[in-house]
Amino acid sequence: GRKIREVFIAEKGFSLLSADYSQIELRVLAHLSGEPALLESFEKGEDIHRRTAMEVFGVKADQVNSELRRRAKVINFGVLYGMSDFGLSQELNIDVREAKTYIEHYFERYPRVREFLDEVLAEAREKMAIRTLLGRLCRFPDINSDNQIIRKAAEREAINAPMQGSAADIIKVAMIKIDRLLDERKMKSRMIMQVHDELVFEAADAELEELKKLVTREMESAAQLKVPLKVDLGVGHNWVEAH
């Protein structure tokens, strides 16, 4: 992946600017679920994976090493994707019973998340669809399938859709606003790529500081959540350096 990124090179007089939403799906989860512990963590600007490691593994902040943080990160995003005990055991290369214990501890510490995900699944089963934060309809015609494999896949997609779908909507709003402002200001800088939660710009060197401020402001104000949206910026001659 890094080798591929190296071939994206800014032309002379320009740099590549990468603007990446920080943990936007988890921030949307905090907003939609109203889970107090997640809201508090994002409001304080805490490392959410470190916080989850403390909660799930029952350790203090100074006891969270890189491996525990990595495991907590897998659990945080695994919950978003409706990951099963078996799926988590495969990701972490641990026993299924240990994986089940981790998931149970997660929902004990973040009970409102469990309630919210159950509500999402119930709505999806009833309406065979859910709506994102901005109202976009995501349909799941196989959510009540008699085929267990098909049904379970649809359930995982439905659980994830409010977070991933809302994050996708938010970055599209930001893209439209930024594109309009670049045009209005007749800037030479241009938006060239969207990759998941990241926007990449070819920034005229003379406009770099102005562009950084513009992009940060518009991305962080693209939606009003109960927690702040945060954008991480990187600059370089190629995409690896910027990312």
C-alpha positions in Angstrom: 0.0 0.0 0.0 2.8 2.4 0.9 4.5 1.7 -2.4 1.4 2.5 -4.4 0.9 5.7 -2.5 4.5 6.8 -3.4 3.4 7.1 -7.1 1.0 9.9 -6.3 3.3 12.9 -6.7 2.5 16.6 -6.6 3.6 18.7 -9.6 6.2 21.4 -9.3 5.0 24.3 -7.1 2.4 22.1 -5.4 2.3 19.7 -2.4 -0.1 17.0 -1.5 -2.3 17.7 1.5 -4.1 14.8 3.3 -7.0 15.6 5.5 -8.3 12.6 7.5 -11.3 12.4 9.8 -10.1 11.0 13.1 -12.2 8.0 14.2 -15.4 9.5 12.6 -17.4 6.3 12.8 -16.8 5.9 16.5 -17.7 9.6 17.0 -20.9 9.0 15.1 -21.6 5.9 17.3 -21.1 8.1 20.4 -23.5 10.7 19.0 -26.2 8.2 17.9 -26.0 5.9 21.0 -25.6 8.7 23.5 -23.3 6.4 25.5 -22.0 8.7 28.3 -18.5 7.1 28.5 -17.9 7.5 24.8 -19.2 11.1 24.8 -17.0 12.0 27.8 -14.0 10.4 26.2 -14.3 12.3 22.9 -15.2 15.6 24.7 -11.9 15.3 26.7 -9.9 14.4 23.6 -8.9 11.1 25.1 -7.4 8.3 23.0 -10.5 6.2 22.6 -8.7 2.9 22.0 -6.7 3.5 25.2 -9.9 4.2 27.1 -11.5 1.0 25.8 -8.4 -1.0 26.7 -8.8 0.3 30.3 -12.5 -0.5 30.4 -12.4 -3.9 28.8 -9.1 -5.3 30.3 -9.6 -3.6 33.7 -6.2 -1.9 33.7 -4.9 1.6 34.5 -3.8 4.1 31.8 -0.1 3.5 32.4 -0.7 -0.3 32.0 -2.0 0.0 28.5 0.8 -1.1 26.3 0.8 -1.2 22.5 -0.6 -4.7 22.3 -3.6 -3.9 24.6 -4.3 -0.8 22.6 -4.2 -2.7 19.4 -6.7 -5.3 20.8 -9.0 -2.5 22.0 -8.9 -0.9 18.6 -10.0 -4.2 16.9 -12.8 -4.5 19.5 -13.9 -0.9 19.0 -14.2 -1.3 15.2 -15.4 -4.9 15.5 -18.4 -3.7 17.4 -19.2 -1.3 14.5 -19.2 -4.2 12.0 -21.2 -6.5 14.1 -18.3 -8.8 14.6 -19.0 -12.2 16.3 -17.1 -13.9 19.0 -15.5 -16.2 16.3 -14.7 -13.2 14.1 -13.0 -11.4 17.0 -11.1 -14.6 17.9 -9.8 -14.8 14.4 -8.7 -11.1 14.2 -6.9 -11.3 17.6 -5.7 -14.9 17.2 -7.2 -15.9 20.6 -9.7 -18.5 21.9 -13.4 -17.9 21.1 -14.3 -17.9 24.8 -11.7 -15.2 25.5 -13.1 -13.2 22.6 -16.6 -13.6 24.0 -15.5 -12.3 27.3 -13.9 -9.2 25.7 -17.2 -8.4 23.9 -19.2 -8.9 27.1 -16.9 -6.6 29.0 -17.2 -4.0 26.2 -21.0 -4.0 26.4 -20.9 -4.0 30.2 -18.8 -0.8 30.1 -20.7 0.8 27.2 -24.3 -0.5 27.8 -26.0 2.2 25.8 -24.1 1.0 22.7 -25.6 -2.4 23.1 -29.1 -0.9 23.4 -28.6 1.2 20.4 -27.3 -1.6 18.2 -30.2 -3.8 19.3 -32.6 -0.9 18.3 -30.9 -0.6 14.9 -31.3 -4.3 14.3 -34.9 -4.3 15.3 -35.7 -1.4 13.0 -33.9 -3.0 10.1 -35.9 -6.2 10.6 -39.2 -4.4 10.7 -38.6 -1.9 7.9 -35.9 -3.8 5.9 -34.0 -0.4 5.9 -32.4 2.1 8.1 -31.7 5.8 7.7 -28.3 7.5 8.1 -27.8 10.6 10.3 -28.6 12.9 7.3 -31.7 10.8 6.2 -30.3 8.6 3.4 -32.1 5.3 3.2 -30.1 2.1 3.3 -32.1 -1.0 2.3 -31.5 -4.6 3.5 -33.9 -6.8 1.7 -32.2 -10.0 3.0 -32.5 -9.1 6.7 -35.2 -11.6 7.3 -33.9 -14.3 4.9 -34.5 -17.9 5.9 -30.9 -18.6 4.8 -28.8 -18.0 8.0 -25.6 -17.0 6.2 -27.4 -14.4 4.0 -29.4 -13.1 7.0 -26.3 -12.8 9.3 -24.5 -10.9 6.6 -27.4 -8.5 6.2 -27.6 -8.0 10.0 -23.9 -7.1 10.1 -24.4 -4.6 7.3 -27.4 -3.1 9.0 -25.6 -2.7 12.3 -22.8 -0.9 10.6 -24.9 1.3 8.2 -25.8 4.1 10.6 -22.1 4.8 11.4 -20.4 4.0 8.1 -23.3 5.5 6.1 -23.4 8.7 8.2 -19.7 9.1 8.0 -19.9 8.8 4.2 -22.6 11.4 4.1 -20.7 13.8 6.2 -17.5 13.7 4.1 -19.7 14.3 1.0 -21.1 17.4 2.6 -17.6 18.6 3.4 -16.4 17.9 -0.2 -19.3 19.9 -1.7 -18.6 22.9 0.6 -14.8 22.8 0.0 -15.2 22.5 -3.8 -17.5 25.5 -3.8 -15.1 27.6 -1.8 -12.1 26.7 -3.9 -14.0 27.8 -6.9 -15.3 31.1 -5.3 -11.8 32.0 -4.2 -10.3 31.1 -7.5 -7.7 29.0 -5.8 -5.2 27.0 -7.8 -5.3 24.2 -5.2 -7.7 21.3 -6.1 -9.3 18.3 -4.4 -8.1 15.2 -6.2 -9.2 12.1 -4.1 -11.6 10.9 -1.5 -10.5 7.6 0.1 -12.8 6.4 2.9 -12.5 9.2 5.6 -9.7 11.0 3.9 -9.6 13.8 1.4 -6.4 14.5 -0.6 -5.6 17.8 -2.2 -3.0 19.1 -4.6 -2.2 22.3 -2.8 -0.4 25.2 -4.4 2.5 26.0 -2.2 1.5 29.7 -1.9 -2.0 28.6 -0.8 -1.0 25.8 1.6 -1.7 27.6 4.9 -5.0 29.0 3.6 -6.1 25.6 2.3 -5.2 23.9 5.6 -7.4 26.3 7.5 -10.3 26.1 5.0 -10.3 22.3 4.8 -10.1 21.8 8.6 -12.9 24.3 9.2 -15.3 22.9 6.6 -14.6 19.2 7.5 -15.0 19.8 11.2 -18.2 21.7 10.7 -19.8 19.4 8.1 -22.1 18.0 10.8 -23.1 19.0 14.3 -22.6 16.0 16.6 -22.6 15.7 20.4 -18.9 15.3 20.2 -16.4 17.3 18.1 -15.3 16.1 14.7 -11.5 16.2 14.4 -9.3 16.3 11.3 -5.7 15.2 11.1 -3.6 17.0 8.4 -0.4 15.8 6.6 1.7 17.4 3.9 4.2 16.0 1.6 5.6 15.8 -1.9 3.9 12.4 -2.4 0.9 10.6 -0.8 3.1 8.6 1.6 4.7 11.7 3.0 1.3 13.4 3.3 -0.5 10.4 4.8 
